[in-house]
Amino acid sequence: MGGFGSATRAAAAGGVTTIVDMPLNSVPATVNVAALEYKRLFAQQNAFVDVGFWGGAIPGNKEDLRPLHDDGVFGFKCFLLHSGVDEFPHLEADEMEEALAEVKTFDSLLIVHAEDSRTIDKAPQPNGDVYEHFLKSRPRGAENIAIAEVIERTRWTEARSHVLHLSSSDALPMIASAKRDGLDITVETCPHYLTLLSEEIPNGATAFKCCPPVREVSNREKLWEGLLDGTIDFIVSDHSPSTLDLKNLGNGDFGVAWGGVSSLQLGLSLIWTEARRRGVGLDKVLQWMSTRPAERVGLRSKGRLSLGYDADMAVFAQDESFVVDAKSLNHKNPITPYQARCSPVRSARPLWAARKSTTRSPRVGCSTAARCDSHSVGAGSGL
């Protein structure tokens, strides 16, 4: 739980004024009200920006979802394959449908890690230090099948759903079709899928490992197209840190290393660098990283500078450059796939940001948006 201090410092340094914390990779997992209150206690003592929480949907906790909603979580996360930690088991597709039907009764949101376990079970094993082998172990088809399940179960239940960290551009046509059909479904992608390339990842470089994985340059270009045409709704950090030991740096074994990218402090700079290179304006980046995430999550006083909204502002030096040094970041563990990468842009500090725990109700406080595992859903609302 001590990670709130370092995570929120990193968020502030990156221009992020609110994070919404994921329900797993902490003990206890946020799958009931007691666990939420325990986590909130630690966050209130250690937060440098606003903090909100996702609840978890796991087998057997259907009766806990409404109480968690009433206590202020912004929605519920589930996995369609093993989450990587035993205390947060995944849902089968039918169980996900039950969760969708349940959250619909109180107009909440189900956010889904969409990879199909059976497809991955039949894929090549990822063991060893060759990145191409790891990439083949998490094929696009695993995402595509799982996203199809999310779409159809959303259609049947008429619930609100969200696809997390889209990596496979192959899924874009079916997502676009679902939106044309009027389904209440949104999709995000992440800085690592929009800036990194599988072709450039050295063997043994486990800092780059995440699930789903960083894919080829052609895939990256289609993700950018999906952002620009509105099929992908917004960009979040999906910050998933780990200790150096868990990244298996000594052996560089992708089959053993923790899967997750640490980039909370860097996301805005990375995306603006890539967007500007493509002729995309800062106004569009702010929609992707602040306004739209805040709207979908339900951060009612965040995401824009407007009458009645929180005055969460950040200074952004859009023409300064810096070289990434993991040891100088505020992340608790000094590891990042962006080590030694030159970014032509430096995002500075928030001018001010309340330090409080956030719920949907103003009685505790509201925020802007990042999403950490800790999950970052956005940057500061004013830059």
C-alpha positions in Angstrom: 0.0 0.0 0.0 3.0 2.3 0.4 3.1 2.7 -3.4 0.5 5.5 -3.3 3.2 8.0 -2.3 5.6 7.2 -5.1 2.8 6.7 -7.7 1.1 10.0 -6.9 4.4 11.8 -7.0 5.1 10.4 -10.4 1.6 11.3 -11.5 2.1 14.9 -10.4 5.5 15.2 -12.1 3.9 13.9 -15.3 1.0 16.5 -15.3 -1.6 14.0 -14.0 -3.9 15.3 -11.3 -5.9 12.2 -10.6 -5.3 8.4 -10.7 -7.9 5.7 -10.5 -6.4 2.7 -8.8 -6.8 -0.9 -10.0 -8.3 -3.5 -7.7 -5.5 -6.0 -7.8 -1.7 -6.2 -7.3 -2.3 -5.1 -3.7 -3.4 -7.2 -0.8 -6.3 -7.4 -0.1 -7.7 -7.0 -3.6 -10.5 -4.5 -3.8 -13.4 -7.0 -4.1 -15.4 -6.0 -1.1 -16.1 -2.9 1.0 -13.7 -3.8 3.8 -10.8 -4.0 1.3 -11.8 -0.7 -0.3 -11.9 1.1 3.1 -8.5 -0.4 4.0 -7.0 0.8 0.7 -8.6 4.2 1.0 -7.0 4.6 4.5 -3.5 4.2 3.0 -4.3 6.5 0.1 -5.5 9.3 2.3 -2.2 9.3 4.2 0.1 9.1 1.2 -1.5 10.8 -1.9 -0.1 13.9 -3.7 -2.9 14.0 -6.3 -6.5 12.9 -6.2 -7.1 9.1 -6.0 -10.1 7.1 -6.9 -10.7 3.3 -7.1 -12.0 0.6 -9.3 -13.7 -2.4 -7.7 -13.0 -6.0 -8.8 -15.5 -8.5 -10.3 -14.4 -12.1 -9.5 -16.2 -15.4 -9.2 -18.4 -15.4 -6.2 -18.5 -11.7 -5.3 -21.6 -10.6 -7.3 -23.3 -9.6 -4.0 -20.4 -7.3 -3.2 -20.7 -5.2 -6.4 -23.6 -3.0 -5.3 -22.1 -2.2 -1.9 -18.8 -1.3 -3.5 -20.6 1.0 -6.0 -22.5 2.6 -3.1 -19.2 3.2 -1.3 -17.8 5.1 -4.3 -15.9 2.9 -6.8 -16.0 4.1 -10.4 -16.7 0.6 -11.8 -15.5 -2.9 -11.8 -12.5 -4.7 -13.5 -12.5 -8.3 -14.6 -10.1 -10.6 -16.5 -11.1 -13.2 -19.0 -7.9 -15.2 -18.3 -5.6 -15.7 -15.3 -4.8 -12.2 -13.9 -1.3 -13.1 -12.9 -2.2 -13.2 -9.2 -4.2 -15.9 -7.5 -6.2 -13.6 -5.2 -7.9 -12.1 -8.2 -9.3 -15.0 -10.3 -10.7 -14.4 -13.8 -14.3 -14.7 -15.0 -15.5 -17.0 -17.7 -17.6 -15.4 -20.4 -20.9 -16.5 -18.9 -19.7 -15.1 -15.5 -18.8 -11.8 -17.2 -22.3 -11.6 -18.7 -23.7 -12.1 -15.1 -21.5 -9.2 -13.9 -22.6 -7.0 -16.8 -26.2 -7.7 -16.0 -25.6 -6.9 -12.3 -23.8 -3.6 -12.9 -26.5 -2.5 -15.3 -29.0 -2.5 -12.4 -27.2 0.4 -10.8 -25.7 1.9 -14.0 -22.1 1.1 -13.3 -19.3 0.2 -15.8 -17.5 -3.1 -16.3 -13.9 -2.8 -17.6 -12.4 -5.9 -19.1 -8.9 -7.3 -19.6 -9.8 -9.0 -22.9 -7.6 -11.9 -23.8 -8.9 -15.4 -24.5 -7.3 -18.0 -22.2 -7.9 -20.9 -24.5 -6.1 -19.2 -27.4 -3.1 -18.4 -25.3 -3.0 -21.9 -23.9 -2.7 -23.2 -27.5 -0.1 -20.7 -28.5 3.7 -21.3 -28.3 5.2 -21.0 -24.9 7.0 -17.7 -24.1 10.0 -19.1 -22.3 13.4 -17.6 -23.1 14.9 -14.2 -23.9 13.7 -13.8 -27.5 11.0 -11.2 -27.7 9.5 -12.6 -30.9 8.8 -15.8 -29.0 6.9 -13.9 -26.3 5.0 -12.0 -29.0 3.8 -15.2 -30.6 2.7 -16.5 -27.1 0.1 -13.6 -26.9 -1.4 -13.6 -30.5 -3.8 -10.9 -31.7 -6.4 -13.6 -32.0 -6.5 -13.9 -28.2 -7.6 -10.3 -28.0 -9.9 -10.5 -30.9 -11.9 -13.5 -29.6 -12.2 -12.0 -26.1 -13.2 -8.6 -27.4 -15.9 -10.3 -29.5 -17.2 -11.8 -26.3 -17.3 -8.5 -24.6 -19.2 -6.9 -27.5 -21.8 -9.7 -27.7 -22.4 -9.9 -23.9 -22.7 -6.1 -23.9 -25.3 -6.4 -26.7 -27.3 -9.0 -24.8 -27.3 -7.3 -21.5 -27.5 -3.6 -22.8 -24.9 -2.8 -20.1 -22.0 -0.4 -20.1 -18.6 -1.9 -20.9 -15.0 -0.8 -21.6 -12.2 -2.7 -23.3 -8.8 -2.2 -21.5 -5.4 -1.6 -23.1 -6.2 -2.5 -26.7 -3.1 -3.8 -28.5 -4.5 -5.7 -31.5 -5.5 -3.4 -34.3 -7.4 -6.4 -35.9 -10.2 -5.8 -33.4 -10.9 -2.2 -34.7 -13.5 -3.1 -37.3 -15.7 -5.1 -34.9 -15.4 -2.4 -32.3 -16.4 0.2 -34.9 -19.4 -2.0 -35.9 -20.5 -2.4 -32.3 -20.5 1.4 -31.9 -22.5 1.9 -35.0 -25.0 -0.6 -33.6 -25.4 1.7 -30.6 -23.7 -0.4 -27.9 -22.5 1.5 -24.9 -18.9 0.3 -25.2 -15.7 2.2 -25.1 -12.0 1.3 -25.8 -8.7 2.6 -24.7 -5.1 2.1 -25.7 -1.8 3.0 -24.0 1.4 5.0 -24.6 3.5 1.9 -25.0 1.3 0.6 -27.8 1.5 3.9 -29.6 5.2 4.6 -29.2 7.1 1.3 -29.0 7.7 -1.3 -31.7 8.2 -5.0 -31.4 10.9 -4.8 -34.1 13.0 -2.6 -31.9 12.8 -4.6 -28.6 16.1 -6.3 -27.8 16.1 -9.9 -26.7 16.2 -10.1 -22.9 14.7 -6.6 -22.5 12.0 -7.6 -20.1 11.2 -4.0 -19.2 9.2 -4.0 -22.4 7.1 -7.0 -21.4 3.4 -6.3 -20.9 0.1 -8.2 -21.6 -1.2 -7.8 -24.2 2.2 -7.2 -25.8 3.8 -4.3 -27.8 3.3 -5.3 -31.4 4.6 -4.5 -34.9 5.0 -1.1 -36.5 2.1 -1.8 -38.9 -0.1 -2.5 -35.9 1.0 0.7 -34.2 0.0 2.8 -37.2 -3.5 1.3 -37.3 -3.9 2.1 -33.6 -3.2 5.7 -34.4 -5.7 5.6 -37.2 -8.2 4.1 -34.8 -7.6 7.0 -32.4 -8.0 9.6 -35.1 -11.2 8.2 -36.5 -12.8 7.8 -33.0 -12.9 4.0 -32.9 -10.5 4.1 -29.9 -11.9 6.6 -27.3 -8.9 7.5 -25.2 -5.4 6.8 -23.9 -4.5 5.7 -20.4 -1.3 4.8 -18.6 -2.1 1.2 -17.5 0.9 1.8 -15.2 1.9 -1.6 -13.9 5.1 -1.4 -11.9 7.2 -4.1 -10.5 10.4 -4.7 -8.5 13.6 -5.2 -10.4 13.7 -8.8 -9.3 10.2 -9.6 -10.7 11.4 -8.3 -14.1 13.9 -11.1 -14.1 16.6 -8.8 -15.4 19.4 -11.2 -14.7 18.1 -13.9 -17.1 15.9 -11.8 -19.4 13.3 -14.6 -19.6 10.1 -13.2 -20.9 8.2 -16.3 -19.7 9.2 -15.6 -16.1 9.3 -11.8 -15.9 6.4 -9.6 -14.6 4.2 -8.2 -17.3 3.7 -4.5 -17.0 5.1 -1.1 -18.1 6.0 1.7 -15.8 5.3 5.0 -17.5 3.0 7.0 -15.3 5.3 10.0 -15.2 6.1 9.9 -18.9 2.8 9.2 -20.6 1.8 12.8 -21.5 5.3 13.6 -22.8 5.5 10.4 -24.8 2.1 10.9 -26.5 2.6 14.6 -27.2 6.0 13.8 -28.8 4.5 11.2 -31.1 1.3 13.2 -31.8 3.2 16.3 -32.8 5.4 14.3 -35.1 2.2 13.2 -36.8 0.7 16.7 -37.0 -1.8 16.1 -34.2 -2.5 19.1 -32.0 -2.4 19.3 -28.2 -6.1 19.9 -28.1 -6.7 16.4 -29.4 -4.2 14.9 -27.0 -6.0 16.6 -24.1 -9.3 15.0 -25.3 -7.7 11.6 -25.4 -5.8 11.8 -22.1 -8.1 14.0 -19.9 -11.6 15.0 -21.2 -12.8 11.7 -22.6 -11.4 9.4 -19.8 -12.9 11.7 -17.1 -16.3 11.6 -18.9 -16.4 7.8 -19.2 -15.1 7.1 -15.7 -17.6 9.5 -14.2 -15.2 12.2 -12.8 -17.9 14.8 -12.9 -15.8 17.8 -11.9 -12.7 16.9 -13.9 -11.4 16.7 -17.5 -11.8 20.4 -18.6 -11.3 23.9 -17.5 -14.9 25.2 -17.2 -17.2 26.8 -14.7 -18.1 24.4 -12.0 -15.1 22.1 -12.6 -12.1 21.6 -10.3 -9.2 24.0 -11.1 -6.7 21.2 -11.6 -4.0 22.7 -13.8 -0.5 21.7 -14.8 2.4 23.5 -16.4 3.5 21.9 -19.6 6.7 22.9 -21.3 5.9 21.7 -24.8 9.1 22.7 -26.5 11.7 21.5 -23.9 13.4 18.1 -24.2 14.9 15.6 -21.9 16.5 12.1 -21.8 14.6 9.6 -19.7 16.6 8.3 -16.8 14.8 5.7 -14.7 16.7 6.6 -11.6 15.5 10.2 -11.7 11.8 9.3 -12.0 9.5 9.3 -9.1 8.5 5.7 -9.8 9.3 3.5 -6.8 11.3 1.0 -8.9 13.8 2.4 -11.3 12.9 0.5 -14.4 11.2 1.7 -17.6 11.3 0.6 -21.3 11.9 4.3 -22.1 15.3 4.4 -20.5 17.7 6.7 -22.4 14.9 7.7 -24.8 15.0 11.4 -25.8 11.6 13.1 -25.5 11.4 16.5 -27.1 8.8 17.5 -24.5 8.9 17.9 -20.7 5.7 18.0 -18.7 6.1 19.8 -15.4 4.1 20.0 -12.2 0.5 20.7 -11.5 -0.1 24.2 -10.3 -2.3 22.7 -7.6 -4.1 19.5 -7.0 -6.1 18.4 -4.0 -4.8 15.5 -2.0 -7.8 13.4 -1.3 -9.5 10.1 -1.9 -12.0 10.3 -4.7 -15.4 8.7 -5.2 -18.3 9.4 -7.5 -19.8 11.6 -4.7 -18.4 15.0 -3.9 -18.7 14.2 -0.2 -15.2 12.7 -0.4 -13.8 14.5 -3.4 -13.5 14.3 -7.1 -10.6 14.4 -9.6 -8.9 14.5 -13.2 -7.6 11.2 -14.5 -4.9 8.7 -14.7 -5.3 5.0 -14.2 -2.7 3.0 -12.4 -2.3 -0.6 -11.3 -2.2 1.9 -10.0 -4.3 2.8 -13.5 -4.0 6.2 -15.2 -7.0 7.5 -17.1 -5.6 10.9 -18.2 -3.5 14.0 -17.7 -4.2 17.2 -16.0 -7.3 18.9 -17.2 -5.6 22.2 -17.9 -2.1 22.4 -19.5 
